[in-house]
């Protein structure tokens, strides 16, 4: 109200008689009095700008592609060791479901054992539709509406993660808590690809993947670590003695049919049950206990063909009785390993290592683990997260790969998209700055004036980065030991780009009134003081309306970074513009004729 209330002066408005002018003059005049003070002030601003730029490098402002969304559903993906029976997979699924039933925010859930759940976009990218095995399961969980929850969905998952992992460990199971991604889905947040030379055996790649898996499991707050390497699966091979079998009139086809019947069974008929749409097959096969035991399978008896052998009697020869021979007499049982899948990408053999971050950004994980690779250090003491930066990354836990194995960190995971998006946004920011410069250059006619006007853009960084740091110091940012910070994301970067056009307008208006006052014959110092005092109200009103308009966006989990970037950026830029622009204008044009007035035209608003 004080900014817009009408003046009580009845003899004409004189800015020099206002309290706003007196206060502004008291702050700005000492900075303009000597060049030394002006340079000291600009040096202080430069130090603040440099400190703001360093904050992300010191990991005081966490960086990520997109923030976590507040969805009403998530997925628990369960992986048992290959070869686990369906019944045991059902057991761990039931135990996890029983825990989820007690979570207050959980509205309902659906478990799928041995078959995939209905596929969505995220499941399509992560190949969840291929999870058709007895050792796989997943649980689709629906949360209460966000209006009825105190925590967002990501915080809820952080809160229940340790309990679910403890239940899974008792069954020797691996679980992944999968959230609905806010942007384009990826196969995993951190996805490392391991390649070798043409002479590298695939077993070497698999062993390298296991080594990297162990290193990632040692990294703090790295969860859901997994590889594309399958577990060893034993298989039983029955090698028949064809000569013995032939003497009994038994062919290899008879042996194979008997073993198949014992293990896979035979559909003997169908049974119609009330309330069932389709008849249920009646399968004839041995019990699970018998068919799982090679010793029990060896006792199976097989009938031979009659007439193979003859018995000599007094009356002559007659057919011997139909032989019944046990399986153990017809060959031997050998143990072997199932062949493992060999993955390819671009026709090259590859092994994947996957991981997720709980309270840590992918950039931190990738740089810390990759920096420790082949660093030659003998220190195996992990460094605390507080002592790690992007300037000196590394976790203090060295690990190695064979010389012919190469790790690619930016292949399929979020890190690859992060690098590409921030690269493209940086290019877009540069193009936007170039466009603003060309427009202002045409309008002002002087490159120096254009540069002074555009100085308001980097001044916004003084507010943006410390603002995000301040947000992480306020409120509770830990959930069950996991960090849940406010992230500087791609949407915040978009806010910085949008802010460039907003803050330039304040500088442009300020320069315009400075030159108007100069053309009216005022001294340079008085023109600087009066221009700032006259345009302070419009500048503050413009900044205030921008702040109020973005306050509503801060409630959105995805675009709150954009809103906070604009709010903090325009606050700092508005305050510093009122002092930096006049001080720099005085330093540049104090001793020049015309004090920066263009001989051809004035700046048109």
FIGU-905350 format. One line per field, with one value per residue (C-alpha): chain; x, y, z. Coordinates in steps of 0.25 Angstrom, whole numbers, always signed. Each point is the difference from the previous one (the first is absolute). Example, Ala and Ser with C-alpha at 12.3 -4.5 7.8 and 13.67 -1.06 7.14 Angstrom:
ch = A, A
c1 = +49, +6
c2 = -18, +14
c3 = +31, -2
REM end
This chain:
ch = A, A, A, A, A, A, A, A, A, A, A, A, A, A, A, A, A, A, A, A, A, A, A, A, A, A, A, A, A, A, A, A, A, A, A, A, A, A, A, A, A, A, A, A, A, A, A, A, A, A, A, A, A, A, A, A, A, A, A, A, A, A, A, A, A, A, A, A, A, A, A, A, A, A, A, A, A, A, A, A, A, A, A, A, A, A, A, A, A, A, A, A, A, A, A, A, A, A, A, A, A, A, A, A, A, A, A, A, A, A, A, A, A, A, A, A, A, A, A, A, A, A, A, A, A, A, A, A, A, A, A, A, A, A, A, A, A, A, A, A, A, A, A, A, A, A, A, A, A, A, A, A, A, A, A, A, A, A, A, A, A, A, A, A, A, A, A, A, A, A, A, A, A, A, A, A, A, A, A, A, A, A, A, A, A, A, A, A, A, A, A, A, A, A, A, A, A, A, A, A, A, A, A, A, A, A, A, A, A, A, A, A, A, A, A, A, A, A, A, A, A, A, A, A, A, A, A, A, A, A, A, A, A, A, A, A, A, A, A, A, A, A, A, A, A, A, A, A, A, A, A, A, A, A, A, A, A, A, A, A, A, A, A, A, A, A, A, A, A, A, A, A, A, A, A, A, A, A, A, A, A, A, A, A, A, A, A, A, A, A, A, A, A, A, A, A, A, A, A, A, A, A, A, A, A, A, A, A, A, A, A, A, A, A, A, A, A, A, A, A, A, A, A, A, A, A, A, A, A, A, A, A, A, A, A, A, A, A, A, A, A, A, A, A, A, A, A, A, A, A, A, A, A, A, A, A, A, A, A, A, A, A, A, A, A, A, A, A, A, A, A, A, A, A, A, A, A, A, A, A, A, A, A, A, A, A, A, A, A, A, A, A, A, A, A, A, A, A, A, A, A, A, A, A, A, A, A, A, A, A, A, A, A, A, A, A, A, A, A, A, A, A, A, A, A, A, A, A, A, A, A, A, A, A, A, A, A, A, A, A, A, A, A, A, A, A, A, A, A, A, A, A, A, A, A, A, A, A, A, A, A, A, A, A, A, A, A, A, A, A, A, A, A, A, A, A, A, A, A, A, A, A, A, A, A, A, A, A, A, A, A, A, A, A, A, A, A, A, A, A, A, A, A, A, A, A, A, A, A, A, A, A, A, A, A, A, A, A, A, A, A, A, A, A, A, A, A, A, A, A, A, A, A, A, A, A, A, A, A, A, A, A, A, A, A, A, A, A, A, A, A, A, A, A, A, A, A, A, A, A, A, A, A, A, A, A, A, A, A, A, A, A, A, A, A, A, A, A, A, A, A, A, A, A, A, A, A, A, A, A, A, A, A, A, A, A, A, A, A, A, A, A, A, A, A
c1 = +0, +11, +6, -12, -7, -2, +10, -5, +8, -9, +11, +4, +8, +15, +7, +11, -10, -5, +5, +3, +10, +6, +2, +5, +9, +6, +4, +4, +7, +12, +2, +1, +8, +14, +4, +7, -13, -7, +11, -1, -15, +1, +11, -10, -11, +10, +4, -15, -2, +12, -4, -14, +6, +9, -12, -5, +15, +1, -13, -7, -10, -4, -2, -9, -7, -15, -5, -9, -14, -12, -7, -11, +7, +13, +5, +8, +8, +5, +11, +3, +13, -2, -6, -9, -13, -13, -5, +13, -2, -15, +5, +9, -11, -10, +10, +2, -15, -3, +9, -6, -13, +4, +5, -10, +1, -2, -14, +1, +10, +0, +11, +5, +8, +7, -6, +1, -10, -7, +10, +2, +10, +10, -1, +1, +14, +4, -5, -9, -9, +11, -1, -6, +7, -3, +11, -6, -12, -4, -10, -8, -3, -11, +2, -11, -3, +11, -10, -1, +15, +10, +12, +2, +2, +15, +1, -9, +9, +12, -7, -4, +12, +8, -11, -3, +15, +1, -12, +6, +13, -6, -4, +13, -8, +3, -11, -1, -9, -4, -6, -8, +11, -4, +6, +6, +2, +13, +5, +6, +5, +14, +3, +14, +4, +12, +7, +12, +9, -3, +9, -6, -9, -14, +4, +10, -11, -9, +11, +3, -15, +0, +12, -7, -13, +8, +6, -14, -5, +11, -4, -9, -15, +2, -12, -6, +13, -1, +7, -5, +8, -9, +3, +6, -11, +3, -6, -1, +4, -3, +10, -7, +8, -5, +5, -6, -13, +0, +1, -12, -8, +0, +3, +5, -13, -7, +10, -2, -16, +1, +9, -9, -13, +7, +4, -10, -12, -11, -14, -9, -13, -7, -9, -11, -2, -11, +2, +12, -1, +10, +1, +13, +10, +3, +15, +6, +14, +9, +0, +10, +8, +2, +3, +10, +8, +10, +0, -15, +0, +10, -10, -10, -3, -1, -7, +8, -5, -5, +7, +14, +6, -3, -1, +5, -9, -2, -11, +8, +2, -10, -1, +6, -9, -1, +12, -2, +12, +3, +6, +13, +3, -2, +11, +6, -4, +9, +0, +2, -2, -11, +6, -2, -5, +10, -5, +4, -1, +3, +5, +10, +0, -4, -3, -8, +1, -12, -2, -9, +3, -8, +2, +12, +0, +5, +11, +6, +0, +6, +11, +4, +0, +7, +11, +4, +2, +14, +5, +11, -3, +2, -9, -13, -6, -13, -1, -12, -10, +2, +15, -3, -2, -1, +14, +6, -9, +2, -4, +13, -3, +9, -4, +5, -4, +8, +8, -9, -13, -6, -11, -10, -7, -9, -7, -14, -2, -5, +15, +0, -13, +5, +12, -8, -11, +9, +9, -12, -5, +13, +0, -14, +5, +11, -9, -10, +11, +5, -14, -2, +14, -4, -13, +6, +11, -9, -8, +11, +10, +12, +6, +5, -14, -6, +11, -4, -15, +3, +8, -13, -1, +12, -4, -12, +10, +3, -14, -3, +11, +1, -16, +0, +11, -9, -12, +8, +4, -15, -9, +2, +8, +2, -9, +4, +15, -2, +2, -12, +6, -6, +7, +5, -6, -2, -13, +9, +9, -12, -4, +14, -2, -14, +6, +10, -11, -7, +12, +5, -12, +3, +14, -5, -10, +11, +10, -12, -3, +15, +2, -13, +5, +13, -6, -8, +14, +2, +13, +4, -1, -13, -6, +4, -6, -13, -2, +1, -9, -11, +0, +1, -15, -2, +11, -4, -15, +5, +8, -11, -10, +10, +2, -15, -2, +10, -3, -12, +10, +9, -11, +2, +10, +5, +1, +3, +14, -4, -8, +11, +11, -9, -3, +14, +6, -9, +1, +16, +0, -10, +8, +14, -5, -3, +14, +9, -6, +2, +14, +5, -6, +7, +14, -2, -5, +4, +11, -6, -6, -15, +0, -4, -11, -2, +2, -10, -12, -5, -4, -14, -8
c2 = +0, +10, -3, +4, +10, +14, +11, +11, +11, +10, +9, -11, -13, +2, -13, +6, +4, -15, -9, -10, +9, +3, -14, -5, +12, -3, -14, +3, +13, -5, -11, +11, +10, -7, -10, -8, -2, -4, -10, -6, -1, -7, -9, -4, -3, -8, -8, -3, -5, -9, -6, -2, -8, -8, -5, -11, -4, -2, -8, +9, +2, -14, -2, -9, -1, +0, +0, -11, +1, -2, -12, -9, -13, -7, -14, -10, -9, -13, -9, -13, -8, -7, -14, +4, -7, +7, -3, +6, +13, +0, +0, +12, +7, -3, +5, +13, +2, -2, +11, +9, -3, +7, +13, +11, +7, -13, -1, -14, -9, -11, -11, -7, -13, -6, +9, +15, +10, +9, +7, +15, +10, -2, -15, +0, +7, -9, -13, -4, -7, -11, -3, -14, -9, -8, +9, +14, +7, +15, +7, +12, +9, +11, +12, +9, +12, +11, +9, -10, -3, +8, -5, +0, -14, +1, +3, -12, -10, +5, -2, -15, -4, -5, -9, -6, -3, -6, -9, -4, -3, -11, -7, +3, +9, +13, +10, +14, +11, +6, +13, +6, +9, +15, +0, -10, -13, -7, -14, +4, +13, -5, -10, -4, -7, -9, -3, -8, -2, -10, -10, +2, -12, +3, -6, +11, +10, -7, +0, +14, +3, -7, +8, +13, -5, -2, +14, +6, -7, +6, +14, +7, +2, -8, -11, -10, -4, -11, -5, -7, -12, -12, -9, -13, -10, -15, -10, -15, -7, -15, -7, -13, -13, -3, -14, -4, +6, -7, -13, +3, +5, +14, +11, +14, +6, -9, +5, +15, -2, -6, +11, +11, -7, +0, +15, +7, -9, -4, +6, -11, +7, +13, +3, +10, +8, +9, +15, -3, +5, -11, -14, -3, -10, -13, -2, -13, +1, -4, +8, +12, -8, -12, +8, +9, -12, -7, -12, -1, +2, -11, -10, +2, -13, -1, -11, -7, -6, -14, -11, +7, -12, -15, -11, -14, -11, -15, +3, +11, +15, +10, +15, +5, +8, +14, +7, +11, +7, +12, +13, -2, -13, +7, +11, +11, +13, +12, +14, +12, +15, +7, +9, +14, +11, +9, +14, +9, +14, +5, -14, +1, -10, +9, -3, +11, +4, +7, +9, +10, +12, +2, +14, +2, +5, -8, +10, -2, -16, +0, +9, -5, -15, +3, +9, -12, -9, -4, +12, -8, +4, -10, +7, -7, +9, +6, +15, +6, +6, +14, +0, -3, +10, +1, +6, -12, -12, -13, -9, -5, -14, -4, -11, -5, -6, -9, +7, -4, +3, +14, +6, +10, +8, +9, -11, -4, +7, +14, +5, +0, +7, +10, +4, +1, +9, +9, +1, +4, +10, +6, +2, +6, +9, +5, +2, +8, +9, +2, +4, +9, +7, +2, +6, +9, +4, +5, +7, +7, +2, -3, -13, +5, +4, -13, -7, +8, -3, -15, +0, -2, -15, -5, +8, -10, -11, +6, -2, -14, -9, +6, -1, -15, -2, +8, -9, -12, +6, +2, -10, -15, -6, -14, -12, -12, +3, +4, +14, +6, +13, +11, -2, +9, -6, +2, +8, +9, +2, +4, +10, +6, +2, +6, +9, +6, +7, +5, +6, +7, +9, +6, +4, +5, +9, +5, +3, +7, +10, +2, +5, +8, +7, +3, +6, +9, +6, -7, -5, -14, -3, +7, -7, -14, +3, +6, -11, -11, +7, +3, -14, -8, -1, -5, -10, -5, -1, -8, -9, -2, -4, -10, -5, -2, -6, -11, -3, -9, -8, -3, -10, -9, -11, +1, +15, +5, +1, +10, +8, +1, +3, +12, +5, -1, +5, +12, +4, +1, +6, +11, +4, -1, +7, +13, +1, -8, +7, +15, -4, -6, +11, +10, -7, -2, +14, +9, +6, -1, +11, -2, -10, -11, +7, -5, +11, -7, -4, -1, -13, -3, -7
c3 = +0, +3, -14, -7, +9, -6, +4, +10, -7, -6, -7, -10, +2, +3, +2, +8, +11, +2, +11, -11, -7, +14, +3, -13, -1, +14, -5, -15, +2, +8, -11, -10, +7, -3, -11, +11, +7, -13, -3, +14, -1, -14, +6, +11, -10, -8, +12, +3, -15, +1, +13, -6, -12, +10, +8, -10, -2, +15, +0, +9, -11, -5, -15, -7, -13, +5, +14, +6, -3, +10, -7, +6, -3, +0, -3, +8, -9, +6, -5, +6, -4, -13, +2, +12, +0, -2, +14, +7, -9, +5, +14, -1, -8, +11, +11, -7, -3, +15, +4, -11, +6, +13, -7, +3, -14, -8, -5, -8, -7, -10, +0, -13, +2, -11, -11, -3, +5, -10, -8, +0, -7, +11, +0, -16, +1, +12, -7, +12, -10, -2, +15, -2, +9, +13, +7, -3, +6, +1, +9, -5, +11, +0, +10, +6, -8, +2, +7, +11, +2, +8, -7, -15, -7, -1, +15, +3, -8, +8, +13, -3, -8, +11, +6, -14, -2, +13, -3, -14, +6, +9, -13, -8, -9, -7, -1, -8, +4, -13, -1, -12, -6, -2, -14, -10, +6, +0, +2, +14, +6, -1, -11, -3, -13, +0, -13, -4, -12, -10, +7, +14, +4, +5, +14, +2, -2, +9, +11, -2, +2, +13, +5, -4, +7, +13, -1, -2, +12, +8, -4, +10, -4, -12, -1, -9, -6, -10, -13, -12, +3, +4, +12, -2, -3, +2, -10, +0, -13, -1, -9, -5, -2, -14, +0, +13, -4, -13, +7, +8, -12, +5, -9, +3, -3, +10, +11, -4, +0, +14, +5, -6, +6, +14, -1, -9, +1, -10, -1, +3, -1, +4, +12, +0, +13, +3, -2, -9, -14, -6, +4, +8, -5, +8, -1, +4, +5, +12, +12, +2, +10, -9, -13, +8, +4, -10, +9, +0, -15, -2, +6, -11, -8, -15, -7, -11, -13, +1, -9, +1, +8, -2, +11, -4, +6, -3, -9, -8, +1, +5, +2, +13, +9, -3, +7, +11, +2, +9, -5, +7, -7, -14, +2, +9, +6, -2, +5, -8, -1, -8, -11, +3, -9, -8, -2, -11, -4, -13, -4, +12, +12, +12, +15, +8, +14, +6, +13, +6, +9, +13, +4, -10, -14, -11, -3, +13, -1, -14, +3, +14, -5, -14, +7, +9, -12, -2, +9, +6, +14, +11, +10, +1, +10, -5, +0, +6, -9, +6, -4, -15, -11, -15, +0, +7, -2, +5, +12, +4, -3, -12, -10, -13, -13, -9, -11, -11, +6, -1, +8, -6, +10, -10, -8, +5, +13, +5, +0, -16, +0, +10, -8, -12, +6, +7, -12, -9, +11, +1, -16, +1, +11, -8, -12, +8, +5, -14, -4, +12, -3, -15, +3, +11, -9, -11, +10, +8, -11, +9, +4, +13, +5, -5, +9, +12, -2, -2, +13, +8, -6, +8, +12, +1, +3, +13, +4, -6, +5, +14, +0, -3, +10, +10, -3, +4, +13, +4, +4, +2, -12, +5, -1, +8, -2, -15, -5, -7, -5, -9, -13, -11, -12, -15, +4, +8, -11, -9, +11, -1, -15, +1, +11, -10, -7, +12, +8, -13, +0, +13, -4, -13, +7, +9, -11, -7, +11, +3, -14, +0, +13, -7, -12, +10, +4, +13, +5, -2, +15, +2, -12, +5, +14, -6, -10, +10, +10, -11, -6, +13, +2, -14, +2, +13, -5, -12, +9, +10, -10, -6, +14, +3, -13, +2, +15, -5, -8, +12, +4, -12, +2, -15, -3, +14, -4, -11, +9, +11, -10, -5, +14, +5, -13, -1, +14, +0, -14, +4, +12, -6, -13, +7, +5, -10, -12, +5, +5, -12, -9, +8, -1, -15, -4, +11, -8, -14, -8, +1, +11, -10, -7, -14, -11, -9, +9, +14, +6, -3, +11
REM end
